[in-house]
Amino acid sequence: MIFRLNALLLVVATMVFVRHFTGEGGPSIALALGFALIAALMLGEAAERLRLPRLSGYLIFGLLCGPYMLNLITAQMARELQVVNNLAIALIALIAGLEINVARLWPRMRAIATIGAVTMGLMYVSLGLLLFLAWPWLPIAPDATGLERLAMVLVLTAIVVSFSPTVTIAVIAESRARGPLTELTLAVVVLADLALILAFTLAMQFARSVIGGGADPDGAGLMIRLAWEIVGSLAFGALLGSLFAMYLRFVGRELTLALLALCVGLSVGGHAWHLEPLVAALAAGLVVENLAPSRADILRDAVERSALPVLVVFFAAAGASLHMDALAVIGMAALAVALARMAAIRFGTQAGLRVAGVTDDASRMLWLGLVSQAGVTLGLAVIVGAEFGDWGASVQTLIIAMNGLHALLGPILFKAALVRAGEVGQLERELASSGHPPAHAGVH
C-alpha cells in the first residue's frame, strides 16, 4: 500500500512539473490521457483495498485533479477526455445486455415489471408533489404559480427521478457480480431509463406549450422522433447483435478487436442516425446473450476485463467535470432534494417489493443500487438549461450539484449491497465451476 501511495505521489509530482513548464498551451489530450490512466488506476486500486468500488477512486481522482481543485486536469483537458464517452457508453450498455438472459429472468419478469412500475410511479408522484409544495423555497423560479409552476415541476421531477445505467453497470462489471440483486437492479434501471425518455419528452412538450421554448412545438413530430429514438435504436442494436452472435458461433476468435468494432459501430451509427447508443448497445448485448448463450459468459468476462482502460478514462473525466462551484452555490437545496430522492427511492422500492410479493433479503437492498446519477441526467439538465433561459439554467445548476453528490455516494452504496448479498465475484466462480478459463487465460 505504501509503495502504491509513493508511486501515485510520484506521478502527481511529474504531472505538476510538466504542467508548470508547458502551461495551458502545452500537450493536452495525450498528457491528460496518460495521467488519467496511470494515476486514476492507482487510486482505484487503493479504493478497492478500502472495500470501495474502483470507479469511486476514478471519480475522486478526477475531482481532486480537476479544474475545481488542483487543476492538474484543466477544463479543456476534461472536455477532450470525454471523446471516449460514446465508446464507453456503448461498452457499458453491451455489458448490461449480456446480463439479461430472458430464459433465466422470465419466471421473475412479471415481478420485475411490477417493482419497476410501482417504484417509478411512487417516485414521480411523491417527488413531484414535494417539489410543487416546496417550490417557493427552491432557487429556481420561486414566484411561478399555476400551470407555469406545474410545468417546471414536471420537467425537474423527470430529471430528478432518473437513475444511472452507466454507473450501475460499471459497478456490476468491476465487481464481477451476478445474482438476484444484480439482475433485479439492472432490470429496474434499464426499464427506468426507457421510461425516462418518454416522461422527459412529454414534460418538455407540456412546458413548451405553457411557458414557451426554443424548440419545435409540433407534438406529432416529437412523438415520431421519440419512436425513432427508441424503436430504431432497438432495431439497430438487435441487427448488430445478431451479426456478432453469428461471428461468435462460426468464428469466435480475436474477441477484443471484434468487440471494439462492434462498440465503434454502435456509437458511430447511433450518432449518424440520431439513435440512442445506450439503448442500441443494450439491445445488441441482449441478442448476443440469448442467441449464443454458450459463449456469452466467456464474452462477458472478456468484455469486463478489456473495459478497464475505457472505464478509467470515462469516470476520471466524469470526476474532473463535477462542478464543485455549483455545489458551493446551491449546495443546501441540492442536498435537500437529494435526500428526498433517496427517501422516495427507498419508499418506492419497498412498496414495489410488497406489491410484487418479493420478500427475500437481497431484494430489500434494491434501493441502494438506484441512488447513482450520471451522464444521462446531466445531458437532460443541459437541454433544459439551453432551452428555457433563466429558470432552465437554475434547474441545470441544481441538477449538476445533485449529480456530484449522487455520483460519489451511489457506487459506494451499491457495492456495499452487492457485498452483503454475496454476489461480488459470482461470475468468476461460475466460470471456474463450469470449466471455462477466464478471459486472460486464453480467450482469443
Backbone hydrogen bonds, N-H to C=O, Kabsch-Sander energy under -0.5 kcal/mol:
donor,donor_aa,acceptor,acceptor_aa,energy
5,L,1,M,-2.3
6,N,2,I,-2.5
7,A,3,F,-2.4
8,L,4,R,-2.5
9,L,5,L,-2.5
10,L,6,N,-2.1
11,V,7,A,-2.2
12,V,8,L,-2.5
13,A,9,L,-2.6
14,T,10,L,-2.3
15,M,11,V,-2.2
16,V,12,V,-2.5
17,F,13,A,-2.3
18,V,14,T,-2.6
19,R,15,M,-2.9
20,H,16,V,-2.1
21,F,17,F,-1.5
22,T,18,V,-2.0
23,G,19,R,-2.3
26,G,23,G,-1.3
32,A,28,S,-3.2
33,L,29,I,-2.5
34,G,30,A,-2.3
35,F,31,L,-2.3
36,A,32,A,-2.7
37,L,33,L,-2.4
38,I,34,G,-2.0
39,A,35,F,-2.4
40,A,35,F,-0.6
40,A,36,A,-1.4
41,L,36,A,-0.6
41,L,37,L,-0.6
42,M,38,I,-1.8
43,L,39,A,-2.3
44,G,40,A,-2.5
45,E,41,L,-2.0
46,A,42,M,-2.0
47,A,43,L,-2.2
48,E,44,G,-2.0
49,R,45,E,-1.8
50,L,46,A,-1.1
51,R,48,E,-1.9
52,L,47,A,-2.7
56,S,53,P,-0.9
57,G,53,P,-1.0
57,G,54,R,-0.8
58,Y,54,R,-1.8
59,L,55,L,-2.5
60,I,56,S,-2.7
61,F,57,G,-2.4
62,G,58,Y,-2.3
63,L,59,L,-2.5
64,L,60,I,-3.0
65,C,61,F,-2.7
66,G,62,G,-0.9
69,M,66,G,-1.5
70,L,64,L,-2.2
71,N,66,G,-2.8
72,L,65,C,-0.7
73,I,65,C,-3.4
74,T,72,L,-0.7
78,A,74,T,-2.6
79,R,75,A,-2.0
80,E,76,Q,-2.1
81,L,77,M,-2.4
82,Q,78,A,-0.8
82,Q,79,R,-0.5
83,V,80,E,-1.5
84,V,81,L,-1.5
85,N,82,Q,-1.7
88,A,84,V,-3.0
89,I,85,N,-3.0
90,A,86,N,-2.3
91,L,87,L,-2.3
92,I,88,A,-2.8
93,A,89,I,-2.7
94,L,90,A,-2.0
95,I,91,L,-1.7
96,A,92,I,-1.7
97,G,93,A,-2.4
98,L,94,L,-1.9
99,E,95,I,-0.7
99,E,96,A,-1.2
100,I,96,A,-0.5
100,I,97,G,-1.2
101,N,99,E,-1.1
102,V,100,I,-0.7
105,L,101,N,-2.4
106,W,102,V,-2.4
108,R,105,L,-1.6
109,M,105,L,-0.7
109,M,106,W,-1.3
112,I,108,R,-2.7
113,A,109,M,-2.6
114,T,110,R,-2.2
115,I,111,A,-2.7
116,G,112,I,-2.7
117,A,113,A,-2.6
118,V,114,T,-2.7
119,T,115,I,-2.5
120,M,116,G,-2.6
121,G,117,A,-2.6
122,L,118,V,-2.6
123,M,119,T,-2.2
124,Y,120,M,-2.6
125,V,121,G,-2.3
126,S,122,L,-2.8
127,L,123,M,-2.3
128,G,124,Y,-2.0
129,L,125,V,-2.4
130,L,126,S,-2.3
131,L,127,L,-2.8
132,F,128,G,-2.0
133,L,129,L,-2.3
134,A,130,L,-2.5
135,W,131,L,-0.5
135,W,132,F,-0.6
137,W,134,A,-1.8
138,L,134,A,-0.5
138,L,135,W,-1.6
140,I,138,L,-2.1
144,A,141,A,-2.2
148,E,145,T,-1.0
149,R,145,T,-1.1
150,L,146,G,-2.1
151,A,147,L,-2.8
152,M,148,E,-2.3
153,V,149,R,-2.7
154,L,150,L,-2.5
155,V,151,A,-2.0
156,L,152,M,-2.6
157,T,153,V,-3.1
158,A,154,L,-2.1
159,I,155,V,-1.3
160,V,156,L,-2.8
161,V,157,T,-2.5
162,S,159,I,-0.8
164,S,372,S,-0.5
168,T,164,S,-2.2
169,I,165,P,-2.7
170,A,166,T,-2.1
171,V,167,V,-2.4
172,I,168,T,-1.9
173,A,169,I,-2.8
174,E,170,A,-2.6
175,S,171,V,-1.8
176,R,172,I,-0.7
176,R,173,A,-0.7
177,A,172,I,-1.8
178,R,423,E,-1.3
183,E,179,G,-2.6
184,L,180,P,-2.5
185,T,181,L,-2.7
186,L,182,T,-2.3
187,A,183,E,-2.4
188,V,184,L,-2.4
189,V,185,T,-2.5
190,V,186,L,-2.4
191,L,187,A,-2.4
192,A,188,V,-2.6
193,D,189,V,-2.0
194,L,190,V,-1.8
195,A,191,L,-2.3
196,L,192,A,-2.4
197,I,193,D,-1.5
198,L,194,L,-1.2
199,A,195,A,-2.8
200,F,196,L,-3.0
201,T,197,I,-1.8
202,L,198,L,-2.3
203,A,199,A,-2.4
204,M,200,F,-2.6
205,Q,201,T,-2.1
206,F,202,L,-2.1
207,A,203,A,-2.4
208,R,204,M,-2.4
209,S,205,Q,-1.9
210,V,206,F,-1.8
211,I,207,A,-3.2
212,G,207,A,-1.2
214,G,387,E,-0.5
219,G,217,P,-0.6
222,L,218,D,-1.8
223,M,219,G,-2.3
224,I,220,A,-2.1
225,R,221,G,-2.3
226,L,222,L,-2.3
227,A,223,M,-2.7
228,W,224,I,-2.5
229,E,225,R,-2.5
230,I,226,L,-2.0
231,V,227,A,-2.5
232,G,227,A,-0.8
232,G,228,W,-1.0
233,S,228,W,-0.7
234,L,230,I,-2.2
235,A,231,V,-2.5
236,F,232,G,-2.6
237,G,233,S,-2.6
238,A,234,L,-2.4
239,L,235,A,-2.2
240,L,236,F,-2.2
241,G,237,G,-2.5
242,S,238,A,-2.2
243,L,239,L,-2.1
244,F,240,L,-2.2
245,A,241,G,-2.3
246,M,242,S,-2.1
247,Y,243,L,-1.9
248,L,244,F,-2.4
249,R,245,A,-2.2
250,F,246,M,-2.5
251,V,247,Y,-2.5
252,G,247,Y,-2.1
254,E,444,H,-3.8
258,A,254,E,-2.2
259,L,255,L,-3.1
260,L,256,T,-2.2
261,A,257,L,-2.4
262,L,258,A,-2.3
263,C,259,L,-2.7
264,V,260,L,-2.5
265,G,261,A,-2.5
266,L,262,L,-2.3
267,S,263,C,-2.5
268,V,264,V,-3.0
269,G,265,G,-2.2
270,G,266,L,-1.9
271,H,267,S,-1.9
272,A,268,V,-2.5
273,W,269,G,-2.2
274,H,271,H,-0.8
275,L,270,G,-3.2
276,E,229,E,-0.8
280,A,276,E,-2.4
281,A,277,P,-2.8
282,L,278,L,-2.0
283,A,279,V,-2.2
284,A,280,A,-2.2
285,G,281,A,-2.5
286,L,282,L,-2.2
287,V,283,A,-2.3
288,V,284,A,-2.3
289,E,285,G,-2.6
290,N,286,L,-1.7
291,L,287,V,-2.1
292,A,288,V,-2.4
295,R,292,A,-1.4
296,A,292,A,-0.9
297,D,293,P,-0.7
299,L,295,R,-2.5
300,R,296,A,-3.1
301,D,297,D,-2.3
302,A,298,I,-2.3
303,V,299,L,-2.9
304,E,300,R,-2.9
305,R,301,D,-1.8
306,S,302,A,-2.4
307,A,303,V,-1.4
308,L,305,R,-1.0
311,L,307,A,-2.8
312,V,308,L,-2.6
313,V,309,P,-2.1
314,F,310,V,-2.7
315,F,311,L,-2.6
316,A,312,V,-2.1
317,A,313,V,-2.5
318,A,314,F,-1.8
319,G,315,F,-2.4
320,A,316,A,-2.3
321,S,317,A,-1.2
322,L,319,G,-1.1
324,M,322,L,-1.4
327,L,323,H,-1.5
328,A,324,M,-2.0
329,V,325,D,-1.8
330,I,326,A,-2.6
331,G,327,L,-0.8
334,A,330,I,-2.2
335,L,331,G,-2.6
336,A,332,M,-2.3
337,V,333,A,-2.4
338,A,334,A,-2.5
339,L,335,L,-2.4
340,A,336,A,-2.2
341,R,337,V,-2.4
342,M,338,A,-2.2
343,A,339,L,-2.2
344,A,340,A,-2.3
345,I,341,R,-2.4
346,R,342,M,-2.3
347,F,343,A,-2.6
348,G,344,A,-2.9
349,T,345,I,-2.6
350,Q,346,R,-2.1
351,A,347,F,-2.1
352,G,348,G,-2.5
353,L,349,T,-2.7
354,R,350,Q,-2.0
355,V,351,A,-2.5
356,A,352,G,-2.2
357,G,353,L,-0.8
357,G,354,R,-0.6
358,V,353,L,-2.4
359,T,357,G,-0.5
364,R,360,D,-1.0
365,M,362,A,-1.6
366,L,363,S,-2.0
368,L,365,M,-1.4
369,G,365,M,-0.5
369,G,366,L,-2.0
370,L,367,W,-1.3
378,L,374,A,-2.0
379,G,375,G,-2.6
380,L,376,V,-2.2
381,A,377,T,-2.1
382,V,378,L,-2.3
383,I,379,G,-1.7
384,V,380,L,-2.1
385,G,381,A,-2.6
386,A,382,V,-2.3
387,E,383,I,-1.4
388,F,384,V,-2.2
391,W,388,F,-0.6
392,G,388,F,-1.3
393,A,389,G,-2.4
394,S,390,D,-1.9
395,V,391,W,-2.1
396,Q,392,G,-2.3
397,T,393,A,-2.2
398,L,394,S,-2.3
399,I,395,V,-2.6
400,I,396,Q,-2.4
401,A,397,T,-2.1
402,M,398,L,-2.4
403,N,399,I,-2.9
404,G,400,I,-1.6
405,L,401,A,-1.3
406,H,402,M,-2.6
407,A,403,N,-2.8
408,L,404,G,-1.3
409,L,405,L,-2.2
410,G,406,H,-2.7
413,L,409,L,-2.0
414,F,410,G,-2.4
415,K,411,P,-2.4
416,A,412,I,-2.0
417,A,413,L,-1.9
418,L,414,F,-2.4
419,V,415,K,-2.2
420,R,416,A,-2.3
421,A,417,A,-2.0
422,G,418,L,-0.5
422,G,419,V,-1.2
423,E,418,L,-2.2
424,V,418,L,-0.7
425,G,175,S,-2.4
426,Q,423,E,-1.7
427,L,176,R,-2.3
428,E,176,R,-0.6
429,R,425,G,-1.8
430,E,426,Q,-2.4
431,L,427,L,-2.4
432,A,428,E,-2.2
433,S,429,R,-2.4
434,S,430,E,-1.7
435,G,431,L,-0.5
435,G,432,A,-0.9
436,H,431,L,-1.5
441,A,438,P,-2.0
442,G,439,A,-1.0
443,V,439,A,-1.3
444,H,442,G,-0.6
